[in-house]
């Protein structure tokens, strides 16, 4: 069971990294040089909010946000599975 959770965690983490990177690239393309977000910025909520403003019909920002939360949930399940011996 832990193997399946680990694979699911890896896939969701990959989706999160790719979608977050694409969101940041799209936002930075539309902003001026002074307004652009740095690549090491930890403020993902600001980037996601700005993406929603610039691309109102896109669901990519939602995918980025929810895949991050899903990755956290799967990580907790993996840890609990190891602790409980499941």
N, C-alpha and C positions, 0 to 999 in steps of 0.2 A: 504494500500500500504506500509506503514511504517513497518508493521508486516512482510511482505514478504522480504523487504530489510534487516530487522534485522535478519531474519532466514538465508538469503543468506550470510550476513556478518558473522554470527556465523559459518556457514559451511566453508566458505572460510578461516576464521581465524583458524579454527581447521585443515584444510588441510595445511595451512602455518606452524603452530606449529609442526605438525607431520613431514612434509617433511623437515623442517629446522633441527629438532632434528635428523632425520635419516641421513641427509647430514653430520651433524657435527660428528655423531658417525662413519660413514663410513670413513670420512677423518681422524679422530683421530686414527682409527684402523691401517691405513696405514702409519702414520707418527711416527717418533721416539718420545721418551718422551720429548726431548727438543723442538721439532717443533710443538707439539700438541697445538690446540687452547683451551683456557679456556672456561668453560661452561657459564660464564657471559660476554663473549666477545660480543661487539656490532658490530664488523666488519664482517657483513655477506657477504659483497662483496668479501672479501679475502677468506672466507670459500667456497663460491660458485665458485670462480675462481679456487681454489685448487681442488675442487671436479671435475670440468671440466677437469683438467689436469690428475687427477688420474683415472677417469672413463669417457673416451672420448665418449663412446656410450650411456651413461645414460642421460635421460632427467629429472632426479629428481632435479637437480640443477635449471633447467628452471622452473619446477613446483614451487619450493621453492621461486624463485625470483618473478615470475609473480603472484603467489597467494598473496604475500605481497603487491604488487601494487594494485591488485584487492581489497584486504581488505581496503586499504586506499581509493580507489574510492567509495566503498560501504559505508564507514564511512561518507565520505563527502556527499553522496546522502542522508543518514539518517539525517544528520544535516540540510542540505538544505530542506529536506522534513518537518522537524519539524519547521524550521524558516518560511517557506512559507505556512505551514498549509495544506500540501497535504496528 
